[in-house]
Amino acid sequence: MQRTIPNLFEESVKKFYNNPLMWQKSDGSYNSISYSEMKEFVYLFACGMLSLKLQKGDRVTLLSEGRNEWVMSELAVLYCGAVNVPVSVKIDELNDLKFRIAHSESKFVIVSQNHLEKIRKIKNDLPDLEKVIVLDNLTEKESDEITKDEILFRGKEFLKSYKNEFDKIWQNINENDYANICYTSGTTADPKGIILSHRNYTANVEQATALLPIPEYYVSLLILPWDHSFAHTAGIYTLMKNGASMASVEVGKSQLESIKNIPNNIKEIKPHFLLSVPALAKNFRKNIEKRIKGKGEKIEKLFEQALKISYRYNAEGYNKGKGITKIYKPLLKLYDKILFSKIREQFGGRLEFFIGGGALLDIELQKFFYALGIPMLQGYGLSEAAPVISANVIAKHKLGSSGSVVKNLQIKICDNDGKELPIGEKGEIVVKGENVMLGYWKNESATKETLKDGWLYTGDMGYLDKDNFLYVLGRFKSLLIGSDGEKYSPEGIEEALTEHSQLIEQVMLHNNQNPFTVALIVPNKELVIKKLEELGMSIKTADGQKEALKMIEREVNRFKSGGDLAGQFPERWLPSTIAILGEGFTEQNKFLNSTLKMVRGKITEFYQNRIDFLYTPEAKEICNHQNMNIVARW
């Protein structure tokens, strides 16, 4: 049997016929649809699209929030032998959206009503687009638009006459046929379309399941966007393969409203695990600490003490409770009863762990959630690898690492010349396996650069330890270079600065063969002003402005010799001069991409004048005229 996504789904429907597959909120409560009910919808929707002459290999763009119809749409496209092009709902720049639909030469667009207007504004410039399928009912339709209900009706009629033909279509799909083209965020150039085959997905689902068995009673609330490769494989298809169920976040009128629904939805669904990324993890932690602070100084101090003891006891996870730390066990049971268990209730009470995607999740964050009894287990992946490459799991983990490498995946660490390095040495992470993409859509040069003899050159720097745990250190391309030619990753330092200082919200380090490293810092203005007021000073005065700048400088100096956090990083990698920015890095100003990672090239280009100034003698004084002018405008 061909190992395709339709065959994976058919097998699950046979085994888990009446299990709930999807949970969606409507009329104030969550309701489920079963595996067998979803199969009926998929057949009708697929046949409806076949009646509109969708053919094998045609591309279909899917633009919708996570909901039942998202899974129905993707499966239906794949049952037709067509290729799904999932697109992020966060894309508001119409040219970015148009590029993806035009570049993929999509014949249809499937869209929710919330995003229909975007398509209407650009469709006249999309020559390959024939139909816009809207997942909601419309009061007014344009001539090329058709609703989901109309597609389902057409599918019902088609199935009456052509059931055998439909079965032949999906049963004859080859496992090496294209399933998806998912676009990179395009941080440095036009986005690249990653071609993933049916086998890429089914192989990665097998790899993920072998590492982390999923019982069929599990349910997860999928809070990441469903086009996100991590949510796509580790959420949708891994759950589907194992008979488990997935719930969608209640869709609001805006993205912000949907995000605000997440805490309540978690309590309602009571998930067994959640998929997370560093930005979400930080938000969860902030909210927990805010609630603790709201309970008064005594509880706050007790919580801090409980965390300290827990950190000592847990260590890096695999060595938990070893040696003298055993003495803390009874005390931790008490802390768990009076504190940590109450926090877990905010996550529904059944949450066993988080799986964290994204290469760098600060070890402090990992230790924090581990202490609460809901470990955030770090994994590592790349969309080009469908995406899971390694992961920590409850049975086998080391905090600070990105976990052990999945089965049936070859991995090596290479130097700049592509030569394999021994265990423990740092270099580029290179992998080979059935989950590795077929290439980039209509981009031969990028494919040749990334795929060599079946090996995927990830562009990420890392090393393997003796137990085959992978440590990811940052992007090769974002490495900073000192004047002596030494290369180092800025990401760990940036994470540490924002994690350890409440006054620093965002930071980007820069060094391109310069004598020293510099930093662009986005401060937490409100907190700086509050701290000034506690000192009896005002941001409106020159003295107050100088003190505000010195406060931020002192936070950076904590990592330098004599500071309480000294020794974590070589001093020459830490910033010698600092520019205070008036505006944060956001998706709106294009300084963050859709996965909330900094677009270093754009930030550097925009702030080039300020970076140049940081290498002048005047910039060595934090209270220089540039920083003073910025702070004076707060």
WOKANOR-V765843 format. One record per helix or strand. SS is the DSSP state (H for helix, E for strand). FROM is the first residue (numbers start at 1). LEN is the number of residues. If there is no record, write none. Layout:
BEGIN
SS;FROM;LEN + SS;FROM;LEN
END
This chain:
BEGIN
H;5;11 + E;20;7 + E;29;6 + H;35;17 + E;59;5 + H;68;12 + E;83;4 + H;94;10 + E;106;6 + H;113;13 + E;131;4 + E;145;3 + H;148;24 + E;178;6 + E;193;5 + H;198;14 + E;219;4 + H;229;13 + E;245;4 + H;255;15 + E;273;5 + H;278;16 + H;297;18 + H;323;23 + E;353;5 + H;363;10 + E;375;8 + H;383;3 + E;387;5 + E;393;1 + E;396;1 + E;404;2 + E;409;6 + E;420;1 + E;427;7 + E;439;2 + H;444;7 + E;451;2 + E;455;10 + E;469;7 + E;480;3 + E;487;2 + H;491;10 + E;504;7 + E;512;3 + E;517;7 + H;525;10 + H;542;16 + H;571;3 + E;575;6 + E;592;1 + E;598;1 + H;600;7 + H;608;7 + H;617;4 + H;625;8
END
